[in-house]
Amino acid sequence: MLVPGIGSILGKTLVSYCGSAEAVFREKGMHLIKIPGVGTTVAESIKKSNVMAHAEEEVGFIKKYKISTFFFNEDDYPHRLKHCDDGPLLLYYKGNGTLNHERILAVVGTRRASEYGKKICEEIIKNLSSLDVCIISGLAYGIDTCAHKSAVKNNSPTVGVLAHGLDMLYPAENKSLVTKMLTLGGVLTEFMSKTKLDPAYFPRRNRIVAGMSDGVLVIESKTDGGAMITANIASSYNRDVFCIPGRTNDEFSTGCNYLIKSNKAALVESAEDIAFQLGWTDTKESKKKKPSQLAIFNELKDDEKALVNLLQQNGKLPIDSICLRSKMPLSKVSSSLLTLEFQGIVRSLPGKIYQIA
């Protein structure tokens, strides 16, 4: 945020109260102070800011380079991030792939990847390609770059999340890789152009990587590595975390081994393990069960039937969309979905997303 004291959460609160981002800066100071979390200091910062001038300059940059923008309350905004309280207010995207891909896996790890780490990364992404999985990572050296390259090699969509604006690229060595990524995916950031590199921005980048995904795979990391930050954020977002186990005397496996033994991550060894954990396998048995499930729909309550019909017609839906389309309160929707899940009719996915089982 360009205004001191305002982050993603408070920014969303301000927009909700004022009606739009532009309205925030037109609002009187005496009214801003009454908004929860604002106070005198923040209100003064808003009134003294020169944000609109920066915004006009950024609009010119966006138009010139044909960059897509997504505001947090728009339909095209990544729906997985909508359920993250600290998700960015605004995203900048350059690319052709959707940010609401049906299946998204984040792959992160050390910048000093070993040959073993790179090999297992390549194998897993290659074997996931048949399931049409979008690979998301941070475009950093090591495992991140390996993940993006493997996705491109296997014609899988891949999105790189940056810790700076779209007017530059770090590391610069990945320029040719990004060019290839734009075909099926692209690069994403919450930062405006001319944003200087700052170590503090990398954890902010990591929360987008975690929030955009259905699950996070960690391949090689020290206990204090950046991948551990992503894993912990993913856990706080109720995303599945997976780790490749490593040798006990290898410093770049200490993080993965710690997450596994502390039950913060599931031990996985293959793409099949990950697909099973995330429910990405459509077996013949599961297909045979669907007719029998449909047979008991007549025994459901009216509200439950309405939710089943809604999911049948629309496929996967986040819980906020279900509430909006069904015109039911969150408490009623949550209770009904839980009942349907117990009966094996509905499946709950990461990010509070639901679909017919």
PEQUIDA-V688236 format. One record per pair of residues at least 4 apart in sequence whose ideal C-beta (glycine too) atoms are under 7 Angstrom apart, sorted by the first residue. I is the first residue (numbers start at 1). J is the second residue. Records with the same first field share a line. If there is no record, write none. Layout:
I=J ; J
//
This chain:
1=6 ; 7 ; 11
2=49 ; 51 ; 54
3=45 ; 46 ; 49 ; 51
4=45
5=41 ; 42 ; 45
6=10 ; 11 ; 42
7=11
8=12 ; 86 ; 87 ; 88 ; 89
9=13 ; 85 ; 86
10=14 ; 37
11=15 ; 89
12=16 ; 72 ; 89
13=17 ; 35 ; 36 ; 37
14=18 ; 24 ; 35
15=20 ; 21 ; 24
17=35
18=23 ; 24 ; 27
19=23
22=26
23=27
24=46
25=46 ; 51 ; 52
27=31 ; 32
29=33 ; 43 ; 47
32=38 ; 43 ; 46
33=38 ; 39 ; 40 ; 43
38=42 ; 43
39=43
40=44
41=45
42=46
43=47
44=48
45=49
50=54
51=55
52=56
53=57
54=58
55=59
57=61
58=62 ; 192 ; 193
59=63
60=64
61=65 ; 167 ; 193
62=67 ; 69
67=92 ; 93 ; 94 ; 166
68=93
69=90 ; 91 ; 92
70=74 ; 76 ; 77 ; 91 ; 93
71=77 ; 89 ; 90
72=77 ; 82 ; 87 ; 89
77=81 ; 82
78=99 ; 100 ; 212
79=100 ; 318
80=211 ; 212 ; 351
81=87 ; 211 ; 212
82=87 ; 318 ; 320
83=318 ; 351 ; 352
84=211 ; 237
86=207
87=211
88=190 ; 208
90=190
91=188 ; 190
92=166 ; 189
93=99 ; 186 ; 188
94=166 ; 182 ; 186 ; 187
95=182 ; 185 ; 186 ; 187
96=182 ; 183 ; 184 ; 186
97=134 ; 157 ; 159 ; 184 ; 185 ; 186
99=159 ; 188
101=134 ; 157
102=316
103=131 ; 132 ; 133 ; 134 ; 214 ; 280
104=134 ; 136 ; 212 ; 213 ; 214
105=128 ; 133 ; 135 ; 213 ; 214 ; 215 ; 217 ; 274
106=136 ; 137 ; 209 ; 210 ; 212 ; 213 ; 216 ; 217 ; 230
107=121 ; 135 ; 137 ; 143 ; 147 ; 217 ; 219
108=137 ; 138 ; 143 ; 144 ; 209 ; 216 ; 218 ; 227 ; 230
109=113 ; 117 ; 142 ; 143 ; 218 ; 219 ; 220 ; 221 ; 227
110=142 ; 143 ; 220 ; 221 ; 222 ; 225 ; 227 ; 252
111=140 ; 141 ; 142
112=142 ; 252
113=117 ; 118 ; 142 ; 143 ; 146 ; 220
114=220 ; 252
115=119
116=120
117=121 ; 143 ; 219 ; 220
118=122 ; 146
119=123
120=124 ; 219 ; 244
121=125 ; 143 ; 146 ; 147 ; 150 ; 219
122=126 ; 146 ; 150
123=127
124=128 ; 270 ; 271
125=129 ; 135 ; 147 ; 150 ; 151 ; 154 ; 156
126=150 ; 154
127=270 ; 271
128=133 ; 271
129=154 ; 155 ; 156
131=275 ; 280
133=156
134=157 ; 158 ; 159 ; 185
135=147 ; 148 ; 151 ; 156 ; 158
136=159 ; 161 ; 209 ; 212 ; 213
137=144 ; 147 ; 148 ; 160 ; 209
138=144 ; 160 ; 161 ; 205 ; 206 ; 209
139=144 ; 145 ; 148 ; 160 ; 162 ; 174
140=144 ; 145
141=145 ; 171
142=146
143=147 ; 219 ; 220
144=148
145=149 ; 174 ; 177
146=150
147=151
148=152 ; 158 ; 160 ; 177 ; 181
149=153 ; 177
150=154
151=156 ; 158
152=158 ; 177 ; 180 ; 181
155=184
157=184 ; 185
158=181 ; 184 ; 185
159=185 ; 186 ; 188
160=178 ; 181 ; 187
161=188 ; 189 ; 205 ; 208 ; 209
162=187 ; 188 ; 189 ; 205
163=201 ; 202 ; 204 ; 205
164=168 ; 170 ; 189 ; 191 ; 195 ; 197 ; 201
165=189 ; 191 ; 192 ; 193 ; 194 ; 195
166=187 ; 189 ; 193
167=193 ; 194
169=174 ; 175 ; 178
170=197
174=178
175=179
176=180
177=181
178=182 ; 187
181=185 ; 186 ; 187
182=186
190=208
191=195 ; 201
201=205
202=206 ; 226
203=207 ; 229
205=209
206=210 ; 226 ; 229 ; 230 ; 233
207=211 ; 233
208=212
209=213 ; 230
210=216 ; 230 ; 233 ; 234 ; 237 ; 239
211=237
213=239
214=239 ; 278 ; 349 ; 350 ; 351
215=239 ; 240 ; 241 ; 242 ; 274 ; 278 ; 350
216=230 ; 231 ; 234 ; 239 ; 241 ; 242
217=242 ; 274
218=227 ; 231 ; 241 ; 243 ; 255 ; 256 ; 259 ; 265
219=244
220=246 ; 252 ; 253 ; 256
221=225 ; 227 ; 228 ; 252 ; 255 ; 256
222=251 ; 252 ; 254 ; 255
223=228 ; 254 ; 255 ; 258
224=228
225=255
226=230
227=231 ; 255
228=232 ; 255
229=233
230=234
231=235 ; 241 ; 259 ; 265
232=236
233=237
234=239 ; 241
235=239 ; 241 ; 264
238=350
239=350
240=266 ; 277 ; 278 ; 350
241=259 ; 264 ; 265
242=265 ; 266 ; 268 ; 274 ; 277
243=256 ; 259 ; 260 ; 265 ; 267
244=256 ; 268
245=256 ; 257 ; 260 ; 267
246=250 ; 253 ; 256 ; 257
247=253
248=257
253=257
254=258
255=259
256=260
257=261
258=262
259=264 ; 265
260=265 ; 267
266=277
268=273 ; 274
269=273
271=275
272=276
273=277
274=278
275=280 ; 281
276=281
279=347 ; 349
282=286 ; 287
284=288
285=289
289=293
290=294
291=295
293=344 ; 345 ; 357
297=305 ; 308
300=304 ; 305 ; 308
301=305
302=306
303=307 ; 328 ; 332 ; 336
304=308 ; 336 ; 339 ; 340
305=309
306=310 ; 326
307=311 ; 322 ; 326 ; 333 ; 336 ; 337 ; 340
308=312 ; 340 ; 345
309=313
310=314 ; 322 ; 325 ; 326
311=317 ; 346 ; 354 ; 355 ; 356
312=356
315=355
316=349 ; 353 ; 355
317=321 ; 322 ; 353 ; 354
318=351 ; 352 ; 353
319=323 ; 333 ; 352 ; 354
320=324
321=325
322=326 ; 333 ; 354
323=328 ; 330 ; 333
326=333
328=332 ; 333
329=333
330=334
331=335
332=336
333=337
334=338
335=339
336=340
337=341 ; 346 ; 354
338=342
339=343
340=345 ; 346
341=346 ; 348
344=357
345=356 ; 357
346=354 ; 356 ; 357
347=354 ; 355 ; 357
348=354
349=353 ; 354 ; 355
//
